[in-house]
Amino acid sequence: MNSALIDYIASISWRDRDVAEVHSKLQPPFCYGRHRGPCPGNTRQAGVLILLHGQGNNLSVTLTKRSADLHHHANQISFPGGGVEPGESWQMAAVRETHEEIGIAPDAISVVAALEPVFVYRSNNLMFPFVATLTDDSQGIPDDVEVDSIFLVKVNELKLGLHSNLAYSWKPVDVPGFQVKEGVIWGATAMVLSQLLSILEDFTG
């Protein structure tokens, strides 16, 4: 990946109003700003990885489709990652869970920067996203229990794919997101991707 882009992403500093504006474009209905917290004392801490590949028009991001058997966010498209265990940082959890979910070795992952967290209030998770690249050509292998499939989405296709047509299980509503062939990327994952896209749009190197 372009070293100038890596340096640029690493240098980004966000202000609260910037994050709120970017996230608001993709926040689900009935959110009412709850994704900004404050979080309850029993909120689960989680770390996820935004794995970038390629460069220029071929820049892609790794996503997973979650298993249909999971208790939370079943069948949804998400970043690899998961809950923080005792003694771990958010970044450590993101790297470990990525290894467990899609088989990428920790020493093949190079973390570039942290983006702003999102409080996923429906499942009571505070999600910390980290932008990362791979140091080799590692290929992911989905965990049979948690992950249905792994796929890459080109960033320039996400820019063109804003979509609003989804139904909650309890009420049909329009939900903003990104339409890809694997389904609709929405919720916290779409909100984090919108922050990544805003960073990439400002890159002029």
Secondary structure, DSSP 8 states (H G I E B T S, - for coil): --HHHHHHHHH----HHHHHHHHHTT--TT-TTGGG----TT-EEEEEEEEEES-GGG-EEEEEEE-TT-SSSTT-EE-SEEE--TT--HHHHHHHHHHHHH---GGGEEEEEE---EEETTTTEEEEEEEEEESS-------TTTEEEEEEEEHHHHHH-EEEEEE-SSSEEEEEEEEETTEEEEHHHHHHHHHHHHHHHT---
